[in-house]
């Protein structure tokens, strides 16, 4: 599934793995200033809210996914991410 986050230009992948929900924060060039700021925003926001998260970087350093606990039963993924991040999130 894919979501649109706030004013981010491209939709982001969201997937479940090992009982966690993963959000693709950057893809293609994680060392650019925009990607770095998005990674920091998501990780710091989740940390500040006390939401345990894992930052996963692939071997080629082109993709960063951030994992967080799965939403509670019945809670829509977009609503859950919107609440967790404090910004508009919609299904793409």
N, C-alpha and C positions, 0 to 999 in steps of 0.2 A: 504494500500500500504506500501511497505517497501523500505528503501534507505540504501545505503552503504555510510558511512562517512569516508573520509580520510583513516587512518590506523586502524580504529576501527575494531575489529575482527568480531563482529556480526552485521547483518543488524538491522536497527531500524524502528519501526512502525511510520507512519505518518498518521494522520487522521484529519478530520474537525469536530469541535464541536462548537456550538453557534457562528458561523461566524468567528472562529479563526482556524488557522492551528496549530496542536500540533505535536511535535516531541518527541518521547521517547528517552530520553538521557541515562537513566540507568534503569536496571531491575534486581531484585533479591537481591541486596546487596548495597544499596546506600551509606553506610557508609565506603566503601573501598576507598582507596586513588585514584585509577583510576577513579571510578565513581564520586567522589567529584571533581576531577580535570576536568572531562568532563562537569559536571554541571556548574562549575565556568567558564570554557572556553566559553560555549555556552551563558550563561547569560551575562557575561562581554562583549563578542564580540557584542552581540545584543545591549546591553546598550550603548557601545562606539559608535556604528553606529546610535544611536538614534531610534532603533527599539523597540517599546513597547513590553515587553514580560512578561508572567506570568509563574511562576514556580509552578507546581502542584505536590504535594507529596501525594501518596495514604495513607490510614489509617495505613497500616502495614509497612510503610516506605521502601517498596521494589521497588517502581517504581517512577521515576521522569519524568514528561512530561513538556516540555516548550512550551507555546503557543505564537504565534506571528500573526500579521495580515495575512490575506489570500493574496496570490500572485495576481498581477493585472491580469485582463482577458487575457487569452491566454498564460500566462507565465507558463512554465512547473515547477512542484513542485521541481524537482531536481535542475534545474537552479536557481530557486528562493532561495533555501536553500544554494546552493553553493555561490551565491552572498552575502547572508546575513551573512554566517559564514566565508567566505574567505578561505575555504578548499574544496577539491574535494568531490562532492556528486553525486552519481549515483543511478538510480533505481535498486533495487535488483531483 
